[in-house]
Amino acid sequence: MLSIFKQTTNLQRSLCRCYASVVELDKVPDFPQANEPILGYLKNSSERKELEEAIKNISSHVEEVPLVIGDKEYKTDNVRYQVMPHNHKHKIAKFYYADKNF
């Protein structure tokens, strides 16, 4: 009896898989779906040049990130820096830690 139950369960699973692969799902016209293109970032390609230019732009200055509470910006004496993931000596952002006064 148990072996028949196992066979029935496996049969039901396979039927569900076959049925699901045949049924066409309704497409929602308001939300078109499209995959992003896969970029290779090959040497001298336009996407690689854009990426290198963006990295140079980001690394050329240190961005300041204040504490924002409500609509007000605050700066404290407890300053920390965010570094580049691949170059821990290069700082890209300066941010502030909140203390008990906030």
C-alpha positions in Angstrom: 0.0 0.0 0.0 2.8 2.4 0.8 4.6 1.7 -2.5 1.3 2.6 -4.4 1.1 5.9 -2.4 4.7 6.8 -3.3 4.0 6.1 -7.0 0.9 8.2 -7.0 2.7 11.1 -5.3 5.5 10.9 -7.9 3.0 10.7 -10.7 1.1 13.8 -9.3 4.4 15.7 -9.1 5.3 14.9 -12.7 1.8 15.8 -13.9 2.0 19.2 -12.1 5.4 19.9 -13.7 4.2 19.0 -17.2 0.9 21.0 -16.7 2.8 24.1 -15.5 5.2 24.0 -18.4 2.3 24.0 -20.9 0.1 26.7 -19.4 0.7 30.2 -20.7 0.6 32.8 -17.9 -1.3 36.0 -18.5 1.0 38.9 -19.3 0.3 42.2 -17.5 0.5 44.9 -20.2 1.0 47.7 -17.7 4.3 46.2 -16.5 6.5 45.2 -19.4 9.3 42.9 -18.6 12.7 42.9 -20.2 16.1 41.7 -19.1 19.0 44.1 -18.9 21.7 43.6 -21.4 24.7 41.6 -20.3 27.8 43.8 -20.6 31.2 42.3 -21.1 33.3 45.4 -20.0 35.9 44.4 -22.6 39.0 46.6 -22.9 38.3 49.8 -24.8 34.6 49.2 -24.8 32.2 52.1 -24.2 30.7 50.5 -21.0 34.2 50.0 -19.6 35.2 53.6 -20.3 32.0 54.8 -18.6 32.7 52.7 -15.6 36.3 53.8 -15.3 35.2 57.5 -15.6 32.6 57.0 -12.8 35.2 55.4 -10.5 37.5 58.3 -11.1 34.7 60.8 -10.4 33.8 59.1 -7.2 37.3 58.7 -6.0 38.3 62.3 -6.7 36.5 63.7 -3.6 35.2 62.7 -0.2 31.5 62.8 0.1 30.1 64.2 3.4 27.1 62.4 4.9 25.5 64.3 7.8 23.1 62.8 10.4 19.5 63.6 9.4 16.8 63.6 12.0 13.5 64.9 10.9 14.3 67.7 8.5 17.5 68.8 10.3 21.1 67.9 9.5 23.5 67.3 12.4 27.3 66.8 12.7 29.1 65.5 15.7 32.7 65.2 16.8 32.6 61.4 16.3 33.6 61.2 12.6 34.0 58.0 10.7 35.1 57.3 7.1 33.9 54.9 4.5 36.8 53.5 2.4 36.9 51.9 -1.0 36.4 48.2 -0.9 39.5 47.5 -3.1 41.7 50.2 -1.6 41.3 50.6 2.2 43.6 53.6 2.3 41.4 55.7 0.1 38.4 57.4 1.8 35.3 58.1 -0.3 32.8 59.2 2.4 32.8 61.0 5.7 29.9 60.3 8.1 29.0 61.1 11.7 28.0 58.8 14.6 25.1 60.0 16.8 25.6 60.3 20.5 23.3 60.4 23.5 22.3 64.0 22.8 20.2 63.0 19.9 
